[in-house]
Amino acid sequence: MPDPDLSAVARWPQVPACYGWLSLDRRGRWRLQGEPVTHAGLIAFMNRQYGTDGQGRWFLQNGPQRVFAALAYTPWVFRLEGDGGLTAQTGEAAGPVSGVWLDEEGNVLLLAAQGIGLLDDRDLARFVGECRHADGSSADEESLLAVLAGGPPVTWRGTRVAGIRREDVAGRFGFVAEPTPD
């Protein structure tokens, strides 16, 4: 992920940060005051200027001002592409996956090179279709739910699916879902 352009901060260092205006929804769509952003140019700008402050707070750098983003779940939302690749909501390749989790609500979380991300719910059926038991046979939704209860292992693309509680995700992966002023 390229770093946001911070050149304006040097010229205007005292511009206050903005909270409560920007959010990223569960499908990776930007929202301003709850309304979806639909302008392609603005979305492209937002994707380029998205970054983190090192304290786990994600923001959009808008000139000298940081506009902190409330996250519906994780800082990244991933989509499965037709070629099998994984892409973040910014359009960038997410990179190799090193961890897979399923929460109690049926959400799938993937730890990719880019960071932790929620799998877009439109890709859940494909995800389940790619899950396997230890003997290589196809796993199903019941098999995945059994993982949460300590059942037999299930893998996705060779990576074991683990259970996780939703309330533990932000702390475990070091991000702030609802940033507030310091």
SULURPE-V157747 format. One record per backbone hydrogen bond with DSSP energy under -1.0 kcal/mol. NH is the residue of the N-H (numbers start at 1). CO is the residue of the C=O. Records with the same first field share a line. If there is no record, write none. Layout:
BEGIN
NH=CO / CO
END
This chain:
BEGIN
9=6
12=8
15=12
18=66
23=31
24=70
25=29
28=25
31=23
32=35
33=21
35=32
37=30
43=39
44=40
45=41
46=42
47=43
48=44
49=45
51=59
53=57
59=51
60=67
61=49
62=65
65=62
67=60
68=18
69=58
70=22
71=177
72=24
78=118
79=87
81=85
84=81
87=79
88=92
91=88
94=86
98=111
101=109
102=162
103=107
106=103
109=101
110=117
111=99
112=115
114=94
115=112
117=110
118=76
119=108
120=78
123=120
124=121
127=123
128=124
129=125
130=126 / 127
131=128
132=155
133=137
136=133
139=131
144=140
145=141
146=142
147=143
150=147
151=146
155=132
156=159
159=156
161=154
162=100
164=102
168=165
169=166
172=168
173=169
175=170
176=56
END
